[in-house]
């Protein structure tokens, strides 16, 4: 399976090969809300070695959103692209913002996390499966 993704400006693109994103998660934490400008962010993880930046690598910008997490975005248009842990569990994986995918895929499972942090204006349904 070959998946492609890109920034809104089309200046940056990436290819993730061999497997679809794993650990598909819809995160409602305040960091994801602020970095995406929405109620929650959808991410899927791929092995770091499996992600190849195919264009616009010089436009990729990063910042530490916490002691162990880096967030990456397009320096040209500001599209939120990836986040990854710098140490510990999952540090050899990178999470792709699923809204940037150009390729279709259907995750086998997905979950919502940090739902207690959802904004007060969000009427996200209590009937949805979620975890913390």
Helices and strands as residue ranges (DSSP letters): E 2-6, E 13-17, E 22-27, H 30-36, E 41-47, G 48-50, E 51-55, G 57-59, E 60-66, E 69-74, E 80-85, E 93-97, G 98-100, E 110-113, G 115-117, E 130-131
